[in-house]
Amino acid sequence: MIYRTTWLLILLAGCNALRPNSGTEKETTPPIAGPGKFHHRESQYVFYSDFRLKENLPLFKELGDLREQICRDLKLPDSNTVIQVFLFEDQTKYETFMKARYAELPVRRAFFIKQPKSAGGPSDLLVYTWWGEHIRQDLRHELTHGILHSVLKDVPLWLDEGIAEIYELPPENNGINTGHVELCRKGPFNPDLAKLEQLSEVKQMQRPEYREAWAWAHFLLRGTPESKTVLLNYLQTLRQTQPAAPLLPELRKAVSSPNEALVEHVRRIQ
C-alpha cells in the first residue's frame, strides 16, 4: 500500500518528469553514496549492501522462486534484465540517502524506481530499502514491480500496484490480503475500474485505491477462467504496446457486470 511502499517511474521526457535531486540534467552520481561494499547475485537480482549478507539466506531462494512464480502465473517470458537492490543497514541511513538522492519523494519503507540511463539504452531497474522487520514483504512487493517492468513496455499504475499487492504475500496466502478482504466486505465498496485506470501518479492513490487495485488484480488472476484470460491477453499486449489501452472494455466482453462479479469474488474468498 502507498503508506508502506511505492514505485516511481522517472520519465524520459515531459513536464511531469521527476528527476533525481542532482542539480543538473547531466549529473547521475548521487550526492551521497549508496550501499556497495558487498554484493550478492540471485536470479536476475543483484543485492548491494554495506553489511555482509549471508548468501544462503532462505529469503534469497524465495525471491528467486518469486520470479519464476510470477512468470509462470502471468505467462511472461524470463528476463535477463538486472534488478539492482540497494539494502541499507538501518532506517536512518536509508532515509538520509533517499532525501538526498530523491528529495521529491515522500517517506516510505521501500521504493522501486525505473530510471533511464543518461546515455540511452534500457532503463535501470532499482530497488531501495532497509533491512528491517518488513524486509521480506517489502522486497517481494518491490521486486514484483521490477519483474513486470523488465518484460513489459508499459504497466498501468493500478495493475502494477494490484499485482505487487498479491505477490508481496507469502505463496501460501494465494494472494489473499485478509486486511483488504475485511475492509471490502465491511464497505462501502463501490469498485470503479474506469476511474482507477485513469490514475497515473502514485500520489493519486490512497488506501482505498490500493485496496481496489488488489481486488481487481486478484479477481482477474484468481476469479474465473474468463477473467484470467482477459488479464493474460492484456499482459501480452503490454509487451508490445506503450502506452497501454484500458482493460475494462475487454473485461466487459468476457464478464457480464464486472463490478458485481468483483464484489461477489471478494465475498466468496475464504
C-alpha positions in Angstrom: 0.0 0.0 0.0 1.1 3.6 -0.5 1.8 4.1 3.2 4.4 1.3 3.1 5.9 1.0 -0.3 5.5 2.6 -3.7 7.2 2.9 -7.1 8.4 5.7 -9.2 8.7 5.8 -13.0 11.2 8.5 -13.9 10.1 9.5 -17.4 12.4 10.2 -20.3 10.8 13.5 -21.1 7.8 15.7 -20.4 6.8 18.3 -17.9 5.8 15.7 -15.3 9.2 14.1 -15.3 10.6 13.6 -11.8 14.4 13.5 -11.8 17.0 12.9 -9.1 18.0 15.9 -7.0 21.2 16.3 -8.8 21.3 20.0 -9.6 22.0 19.4 -13.3 20.4 17.2 -16.0 23.8 15.6 -16.9 24.8 14.6 -13.4 23.9 11.0 -12.5 26.1 10.4 -9.4 24.1 10.5 -6.1 25.2 13.3 -3.7 26.0 10.6 -1.2 27.0 7.0 -1.9 24.5 4.2 -1.6 25.4 0.7 -0.4 28.0 -1.1 -2.4 30.7 -2.6 -0.3 29.2 -6.1 -0.6 27.1 -7.6 -3.4 25.2 -10.9 -3.9 23.7 -12.2 -7.1 20.5 -14.2 -7.1 18.4 -14.9 -10.2 18.1 -11.5 -12.0 18.7 -9.5 -8.9 22.0 -8.0 -7.6 21.9 -7.0 -4.0 24.3 -4.3 -2.8 24.8 -3.6 0.9 27.3 -2.1 3.3 26.9 -5.0 5.7 27.7 -8.6 4.9 24.7 -10.7 3.8 24.5 -14.4 4.4 24.4 -15.9 0.9 22.4 -18.9 2.0 19.5 -17.0 3.4 16.2 -18.7 2.6 14.9 -15.2 1.6 17.2 -15.1 -1.4 16.0 -18.5 -2.6 12.4 -17.4 -2.1 12.9 -14.3 -4.1 14.3 -16.4 -7.0 11.2 -18.5 -6.7 9.1 -15.4 -6.8 10.4 -14.5 -10.2 9.6 -18.0 -11.5 6.1 -17.9 -9.9 5.2 -14.5 -11.5 6.4 -15.5 -14.9 4.6 -18.8 -14.6 1.3 -17.4 -13.3 1.2 -14.5 -15.8 2.7 -16.4 -18.8 5.5 -13.9 -19.1 8.9 -14.7 -20.5 12.0 -14.8 -18.4 14.1 -11.7 -18.4 17.9 -11.2 -18.0 17.5 -7.6 -17.2 19.2 -7.0 -13.9 17.2 -5.5 -11.0 19.6 -3.7 -8.6 18.6 -3.8 -5.0 20.3 -1.4 -2.6 19.9 -2.6 1.0 20.7 -0.1 3.8 21.7 -1.4 7.2 19.2 0.7 9.1 16.3 3.2 8.6 18.3 6.3 9.3 20.9 5.6 6.6 18.2 4.7 4.1 16.2 7.8 4.7 19.2 10.1 4.7 20.2 8.7 1.3 16.7 9.0 -0.2 16.2 12.6 1.0 19.5 13.5 -0.7 19.0 11.5 -3.9 15.3 11.7 -4.4 14.2 14.8 -2.4 10.8 14.9 -4.1 9.7 11.6 -2.8 7.7 11.0 0.4 9.0 8.9 3.3 8.3 5.2 2.5 9.9 2.0 3.7 10.9 1.0 0.1 10.8 2.2 -3.5 11.0 0.8 -6.9 12.4 3.2 -9.5 12.7 2.8 -13.2 15.4 5.3 -14.2 16.5 6.0 -17.8 20.3 5.9 -18.4 21.8 9.2 -19.3 23.5 7.7 -22.3 20.3 6.0 -23.6 19.6 2.3 -23.7 17.4 0.2 -21.4 16.4 1.9 -18.1 17.9 0.9 -14.8 15.6 -1.0 -12.5 16.4 0.0 -9.0 15.0 -1.0 -5.6 15.9 0.9 -2.4 15.0 -0.3 1.1 16.5 -1.0 4.5 16.9 -4.3 6.5 14.0 -4.1 8.9 11.3 -6.3 10.2 9.3 -5.9 7.0 12.1 -6.7 4.6 10.6 -9.9 3.2 7.3 -8.2 2.4 8.9 -5.1 1.0 11.3 -6.9 -1.2 8.6 -9.2 -2.6 6.5 -6.1 -3.4 9.2 -4.0 -5.0 10.8 -6.9 -6.9 7.4 -7.7 -8.4 7.4 -4.2 -9.9 10.9 -4.8 -11.2 10.0 -8.2 -12.8 6.9 -6.7 -14.5 8.9 -3.7 -15.8 11.7 -5.9 -17.0 9.4 -7.6 -19.6 6.5 -5.2 -20.2 6.8 -1.9 -22.2 4.1 -0.3 -20.1 2.4 -1.2 -16.8 -0.7 0.8 -15.8 -0.3 2.1 -12.2 -3.4 0.3 -10.8 -2.3 -3.0 -12.3 1.3 -2.6 -11.3 0.3 -2.0 -7.7 -2.5 -4.6 -7.7 -0.2 -7.3 -8.8 2.5 -6.3 -6.4 0.0 -6.4 -3.5 -0.7 -10.0 -4.5 2.9 -11.2 -4.7 4.1 -9.3 -1.6 2.4 -12.0 0.4 3.9 -15.5 1.1 3.0 -18.1 -1.6 0.7 -20.0 0.7 -1.6 -17.0 1.0 -2.6 -17.4 -2.6 -2.5 -13.6 -3.0 -5.2 -13.1 -0.4 -4.7 -10.0 1.7 -7.1 -10.6 4.7 -7.0 -6.9 5.7 -8.2 -5.9 2.2 -10.9 -8.5 2.2 -12.3 -7.5 5.6 -12.4 -3.8 4.6 -14.0 -4.5 1.3 -16.7 -6.6 3.0 -17.3 -4.1 5.7 -17.9 -1.5 3.0 -18.7 0.8 1.4 -17.0 -0.9 -1.6 -18.1 0.5 -4.9 -15.4 -0.6 -7.4 -14.9 1.7 -10.4 -12.2 0.3 -12.7 -12.7 3.0 -15.3 -11.8 5.6 -12.7 -8.9 3.5 -11.4 -7.5 3.2 -14.9 -7.3 7.0 -15.2 -4.8 7.3 -12.4 -1.2 7.9 -13.5 0.6 9.2 -10.4 1.2 7.4 -7.1 0.0 10.4 -5.1 -3.4 9.9 -6.6 -3.7 6.5 -5.0 -4.7 6.3 -1.3 -5.6 3.3 0.8 -9.0 2.7 -0.9 -7.4 2.8 -4.4 -4.7 0.3 -3.4 -7.3 -2.0 -1.9 -9.4 -1.8 -5.0 -6.4 -2.4 -7.3 -5.6 -5.5 -5.3 -9.2 -6.7 -5.6 -9.3 -6.3 -9.4 -5.9 -7.9 -9.8 -6.9 -10.9 -7.6 -10.3 -11.3 -9.4 -8.6 -11.2 -12.8 -5.9 -13.7 -11.8 -7.9 -16.0 -9.4 -11.5 -15.3 -10.2 -12.8 -17.1 -13.3 -11.2 -18.6 -16.4 -12.7 -15.8 -18.4 -11.2 -13.1 -16.2 -7.8 -14.7 -16.2 -7.8 -14.9 -20.0 -8.5 -11.2 -20.2 -5.6 -10.5 -17.8 -3.2 -12.8 -19.7 -4.1 -11.4 -23.1 -3.8 -7.8 -21.7 -0.3 -8.5 -20.4 0.7 -9.8 -23.8 -0.4 -6.6 -25.4 1.7 -4.7 -22.8 4.8 -6.5 -24.0 4.3 -4.7 -27.4 2.3 -1.5 -26.7 3.0 1.7 -25.0 1.0 3.4 -23.6 -1.5 0.8 -22.5 -5.1 0.9 -23.7 -7.8 0.5 -21.0 -8.5 -3.1 -19.9 -12.2 -2.5 -18.9 -13.7 -2.7 -22.4 -12.1 -6.2 -22.9 -13.3 -7.3 -19.5 -16.9 -6.3 -20.3 -16.8 -8.5 -23.3 -15.8 -11.6 -21.2 -17.6 -10.9 -17.9 -21.1 -9.6 -17.5 -21.4 -6.9 -14.9 -17.7 -6.7 -13.9 -18.4 -4.7 -10.7 -20.9 -7.2 -9.4 -18.6 -10.0 -10.3 -15.8 -8.4 -8.4 -17.9 -7.8 -5.3 -19.1 -11.4 -5.4 -15.5 -12.6 -5.8 -14.4 -10.8 -2.7 -17.4 -12.1 -0.8 -16.5 -15.7 -1.7 -12.8 -15.5 -0.7 -12.1 -17.9 2.2 
